[in-house]
Structures are given as C-alpha cells and as structure tokens.
Amino acid sequence: MRMSRFALCFFILLWIPLTLPAQILKGKGVFQFGVDLARFYGDSTQNYIEMYYGIRENILTYKPDSAGLTGAANMKLEVRRETVVVAKKEWTVPHVVTDTSRLAMGQQMVGIEAVALPAGDYVITLSGYDVNDVSRTDSLSFPLAVRSFPADTEALSDVEFCTSIQQSANKQSVFYKNTLEVIPNASKLYGAGLPIVYYYVEVYNLMRNTVEQNATVHTAVIDASGKEVVSHDKTKSRTHNSSVEVGTMNVSALRSGTYLFRLSLMDAEKNVLATAGKKFFIYKPGSIPDTTEQLAAAQFSLTDYASMTDSAVSLEFAQAKYIATDAEQLQFEKLTDLKAKQLFLAEFWKRRDPEPGTPVNEFKEQYIQRVEYANKNLTIGFRQGWKTDRGRIYILYGPYDEVERFPSSSESLPYEIWHYNSLQGGAIFVFVDRTGMGEYALVHSTHRNELHDENWYQQYAQKMR
C-alpha cells in the first residue's frame, strides 16, 4: 500500500497580481512551522514514517525580483538512533508571491517528508531558517518510538489529519496514495474557515478473521470531559486484508478547545479490536481581538495546569529548577496569584515541548518520569530522591550506561562512579557517601558543567590513617 514520496509540494493559489513593494518585505511574527507525523506499515522489517509540516506564507521574508516577491525556507531533517544518524536530508523551499494582500491571510504551505525505519527508538529533529533573514530560525526535536505492527491481529496505522481528501489519478503528486490525494493538516487546527475534519487511517490484517464478513468502524470526537460529542459508525468489509479508512467529521458546532479524535475497529459484539487516536484543536474567533490569546486561553482551560493547587504547582516547578533559567526562577518567585503560577508553569513546559501542538509533551513526560524514578530509588531518609545529588544527575542526564559501586573498606568510604558513554564523548560522575548514612554527594565529574576535582579520592573517599 505504500508508495515512495520523498519530494516536497506546496499549494500555490493564483491571484490577480497587484503592485508589489520594491523593498524587502519582512516576515510577520516568529519564524516557526507546525509538525505532525503518522506511522504506517511498510513491510515485515520496517515502518513507513510520514512527517507533515506547514509554514505560513507571511512568516517568510520576501525580496523583489522579476517573478514578484520571492521568499524561501531552508529545511533540515535528521533522524538519530542513540548517537547514530540513520537518515538526513536538507533542502530549500522557494515560494513566490504575486499579490501581497494574500499574505494577510496566513495561508499555509504544506510539505511532506517520509522515511522507512525498522523497529526502535529514535529522535527526530526538524530545523529551518528564513533564507532571506538567516537570524530567524526554528527547530523541533522529539522522540519517536517505532514498533512493529502485529501480524496475527487487526491493526491500525496512526491518524493523519487532513484539509482535503479526494480521488486522484495523479501519481506524481507527493500527496498521492492509494488512489487518493491526501492533503495533510500539520497544524491539526480546525474551526474558523475549516469546519470539517478530514482523516486518513490504514487498516491491516482484516482477513485474519474468516468467520465474520464485516467489522464496524466507530469514529468519535471526544471533549475534555471524556464525552463523545460527535460520533458515527460504518460497516467495514473484510474482503481485503488491508484497506484505507477515510472520512469526515463536522465540528462546526463545537466550541474552541482541545479534542481527541478516536477511531475504533470493532467486531460484531462491539469488542474493540484496534484503536487509533490523536488530539486536534478547534478555534473560532470571538470577542477577544487578540485571536492568539483567545486560542491560548481556550486551550489552557482544558489542561491539567488549570486545576492544579498552589502546592502542586510550587512542587512541580521546584522539581524542574534543574532546567529553569535564573530569570525563570526569579519570575516564578515573584508570582503570588495561583492563576499566574498555573499559566507560568504551562508556558514553562510549552517552551520546552519538542513538538508543540501534539497531545504529549515528550520532554516533560520524560522529565517527570525521571523525577519519579529518583524519588522511588534514590530517596534517603526524609530527603526525597529528586533533592539528592544522584537524583539531580539522573534527572538531568537519564540512566547511566554503567555503574561501579565500591563498598566501605578499610581504605575508603563507599563511593559510586556513573558512566555515560554518549555524553560529551564519555563522561563520569563520582559520588561519595561521606557521612556513612547512604547519602552520596557528587565530588567529581568530567562533564564540563559539573564539579571537577581530580583529587577527589584523596580529598573525600580515602580514609584517614
């Protein structure tokens, strides 16, 4: 079902040209792009990963030339597995505008890149800059878990959100797949001007069940309270082992906010055989002039931060101080209003989200998991693990590759050496239990940002004779 499509394509809308400015037209706002991805079955050895991205026309800087106004974005994609780069590509995306009035609309230019990957854990980095103003840049980095699709049970691909899906015979289009032209919506934003959610999902292993002739596809839009606000069912034939499930959901009646789209494949008894889901956003202009603030407020009200207590907010930020800047710590200390603290914490993690707009902030999730591990495994007495030296190092740098543990002896106090093979070309952290109470203090490291003391053994570990 997969076809190779590694090129880039943009929508170019034709307008009647007007008089163009003779000078450089600066990009509007911050240079940034939206990103989404979906995993599909490739073959028994690898998955087919599609990454979609959108760039607003008006964020580019344009220079006048014989064609009109020409702007461009330079893009770079890199896929790493541990420390090894397994895929890499860099390209330039040119864009010509013949009518400046269209730039006020913020029209999205949509692109797609694809790569085949075997099962494993990867880190994807997409970066770019404005060719006509190289100081304007954006970069996103996020983990990607690629898992083999099951061979003995029904399965679904990830959901691809789209702005349009229609029959097509144009196999040269990068958006062509399975007799369709599928235009992705990298922003996952619907509402004003786009009230219909188009979706594309691939279904696998339908013929493994030869008893039942049909299955049922249940699609639903779920709000923040977990209620299905839009849903419908349709019959799915099992005449082919793999097939495509496409459709639309009308969300024009829904309020601004964050929603979950979920597609479930069910048998005759309504047992769920496989599910695929992804969050999306609805925005409708209201009475607030600043539409960006309105959307942010609507989305914030549906987050966990909006219901956090003062003590919970303070604890979470205290645990996050290892990665907070001095300015952020000073700003938080000055806040007295709970709502202000909630908003601050939400923005704190949002700034560190490798893939803004997706359901999960992978960076925050990993950070919190490390805090929980430290509290569970490195707590000493009444001192929680995240407050200890070993806890801090674990939270900042993750699990070590190797540890050497030296118990108390006639010559030395207990100490540990943690090895990180891929950190700055190989780094160690040395902890000594200087009190004999099990609390190991960091006394030396080869990491450039940590305490360094070549005489650590004589100074802290060696017992006095």
Number of C-alpha atoms within 10 A of each C-alpha: 12 11 12 13 18 12 14 15 15 18 11 12 8 9 12 6 12 11 9 15 13 11 11 14 19 15 20 15 10 11 22 20 23 20 23 21 20 17 26 24 24 18 14 11 12 19 21 21 20 18 21 22 20 21 22 19 23 23 21 28 23 26 19 18 11 6 9 20 22 20 26 20 23 17 19 16 19 16 22 17 15 12 10 9 13 13 14 14 11 12 13 15 16 12 16 17 24 18 16 18 12 14 16 10 11 13 16 20 18 22 23 23 19 17 18 18 20 15 14 13 14 20 16 20 18 23 18 22 21 24 20 20 17 12 10 18 18 15 17 19 19 17 17 18 10 18 15 16 23 13 11 10 14 21 21 27 22 21 24 26 29 21 19 15 20 11 12 15 12 13 15 9 15 21 21 21 20 15 12 17 19 25 25 26 25 26 23 21 21 21 21 13 9 16 19 18 23 21 23 20 21 19 21 23 19 24 18 14 16 10 8 13 14 18 20 20 21 19 23 20 25 18 19 13 8 10 10 16 13 16 15 11 13 11 12 19 15 19 12 11 14 17 19 16 15 16 13 16 17 15 17 16 10 17 15 21 23 23 24 18 22 18 25 19 25 20 17 11 8 13 11 14 15 18 19 16 19 18 20 20 20 22 24 18 14 11 7 10 9 10 14 11 11 18 20 13 14 17 18 18 14 16 14 10 18 16 13 15 14 14 9 13 19 18 11 13 19 14 17 21 12 13 14 14 10 9 9 13 15 11 12 15 11 9 12 10 9 16 16 12 24 22 15 19 18 17 13 16 16 16 9 16 20 22 22 19 20 19 14 14 17 18 18 17 12 13 19 15 14 22 23 17 18 22 18 13 12 23 19 16 10 6 12 17 24 26 17 20 17 22 23 19 20 21 25 14 12 15 15 18 10 11 15 11 11 13 11 14 10 9 11 19 19 20 23 19 19 21 19 20 13 12 13 10 8 11 16 17 22 24 23 25 21 18 11 11 9 15 20 22 18 23 24 21 21 16 16 9 7 13 13 16 13 11 11 17 17 11 11 18 20 17 14 8 5
